[in-house]
Amino acid sequence: MAKNHGPSIKDDEQYERLREQGHSKEKAARIANTDRTKAGKRGGEAPPYEEWTVKELGQRAREIGIRGRTRMNKEALIKALRRH
């Protein structure tokens, strides 16, 4: 039985599984609160990160609050974005 994480988490079981897999609280909550019927329809619209420029990757990293991005090369930015 999953612990109740309050009204801010819609799917407590999925949240706990994601946390056990090592995901951050923020990422686990974001995934657990996603409406699964709409999620698949939204995905796949952007090109893969490998096709982005370093400037575009840096801007996206800034938007989501990744620290140290100005010292990162393209590969490090991609890794940080995917980890977030």
C-alpha positions in Angstrom: 0.0 0.0 0.0 1.4 3.3 -1.0 1.8 6.1 1.5 -0.4 9.1 1.0 1.8 12.0 -0.1 -1.0 14.6 0.1 -3.1 16.3 -2.5 -0.1 17.5 -4.5 0.6 14.0 -5.7 -2.1 12.3 -7.9 -0.5 8.8 -8.2 1.2 7.9 -4.9 2.2 4.4 -6.1 3.9 5.7 -9.2 5.6 8.5 -7.2 7.1 5.9 -4.8 8.3 3.7 -7.6 10.0 6.6 -9.3 11.7 7.7 -6.0 12.9 4.1 -5.4 14.5 4.2 -8.9 16.4 7.3 -7.9 14.4 10.1 -9.5 14.3 13.5 -7.7 11.2 14.4 -5.7 10.5 17.1 -8.3 10.8 14.8 -11.3 8.8 12.0 -9.6 6.0 14.4 -8.7 5.9 15.8 -12.2 5.6 12.3 -13.8 3.1 11.0 -11.1 0.9 14.1 -11.8 0.9 13.7 -15.6 -2.4 12.8 -17.2 -1.5 9.6 -19.1 -4.2 10.0 -21.7 -2.7 13.3 -22.9 1.0 12.7 -22.2 1.6 10.5 -25.3 0.0 13.0 -27.6 2.3 15.8 -26.5 5.6 14.1 -26.9 7.9 13.9 -29.9 7.4 17.4 -31.2 10.9 18.8 -30.6 14.0 17.5 -32.4 16.5 15.5 -30.4 18.9 17.5 -28.2 21.8 16.3 -30.5 20.3 18.5 -33.2 20.1 21.6 -31.0 22.9 24.2 -30.9 24.9 24.8 -27.7 23.1 28.2 -27.4 19.7 26.6 -27.6 20.7 24.0 -25.1 22.0 26.6 -22.7 18.8 28.6 -23.0 16.7 25.6 -22.2 19.0 24.7 -19.2 18.5 28.3 -18.0 14.7 28.0 -18.3 14.6 25.0 -16.0 17.3 26.2 -13.6 20.3 24.0 -14.3 23.3 25.4 -12.5 26.8 25.6 -14.0 25.5 25.5 -17.5 27.8 28.3 -18.7 30.8 26.0 -18.1 29.2 22.9 -19.8 30.0 21.7 -23.3 27.2 20.3 -25.6 27.5 16.8 -24.3 27.3 17.9 -20.6 24.3 20.2 -21.4 22.4 17.3 -23.0 23.2 15.0 -20.1 22.1 17.6 -17.6 18.8 18.3 -19.5 18.0 14.6 -19.7 18.8 14.1 -16.0 16.5 16.9 -15.0 
